[in-house]
Amino acid sequence: MKLLVAALDSELIAFDGPLDGFDRLVTGPGKLKATFGLTRALDSAEYDEILVVGTAGALDPSVQPGVHEIGSTFQHDVIDENGVHGQHVSMPQSIALAEGGSTIATGDSFIDDADAVIAIRELGGQLVDMESYAYAWVAAQFGVPIRIWKAISDNAQDGANTTWDEAVTACSHQLRDRVRAEYGV
């Protein structure tokens, strides 16, 4: 059995009804809710794979619209004991997932600001979200393979919150099409 994970119900709006071979989990937004929700799910059942679907802001103007597989993730909103941004005091700086995929920066704030975009891009982020690092870390603790697919919802700058509200349904349909194409369900 596989586990289909999203942060919000709205990200699964195109996923009408159950998918054969998948359980479904909606964790809520942010790193803490993502960590808690996925930990509870993995503690109560065994899964062959986790597939996370959701939305992300594009930090880099060269990032094309559509669905991106995440190759690595890091936390952009942490600072280590030496004052280095993007590095946690006790967690891995980044987590590798899929070779050749996009790099996503995870933090607990919805990014809707040009200055924040510049700062996160300087850390190496191409995309930004609020859960990917947490999902990847929990999956690693349980030894369960994870794939993360993110559909581009906005450019993470002024007005991104409004844009996200309008784009989430279209993103969900793009993600559903990708699941059909790759998993046949």
NORPE-V504559 format. One line per field, one symbol per residue. ss: DSSP state (h for helix, s for strand, l for the rest). phi: phi as a letter, one per 20 degrees, with the letter a starting at -180 (. if undefined). psi: psi as a letter, one per 40 degrees, with the letter a starting at -180 (. if undefined). Layout:
# NORPE-V504559
ss = ???
phi = ???
psi = ???
This chain:
# NORPE-V504559
ss = lsssssllhhhhlllllllllsssssllllhhhhhhhhhhhhhhllllssssssssssllllllllssssssssslllslllllsllllllllssslllllssssslllllllhhhhhhhhhllllsssllhhhhhhhhhhhllsssssssssslllllhhhhhhhhhhhhhhhhhhhhhhhhll
phi = .dcecbfcgffdgeefmfdgnceccdenenfffffffffffffdbdcfaddecrdbeeedfefefoedeeebbbeedccefenefncefcdgfbceccfnefededbecfebbfffgfffffeofdcbbdcggfffffgffemdgcccdcefdadlcgnfffgggfegfffffffffffgfedmc
psi = iihhhididdeedeghiihhehiihhdiiidddddddddddddeihidihhhiaiiihdheehiiahhhhdiiihefihaeeehiehideiidihhchheiihhhhieihhfhdddddddddeehdiiaedddddddddddefhiiihhhhhdiefahedddddddedddddddddddddddef.
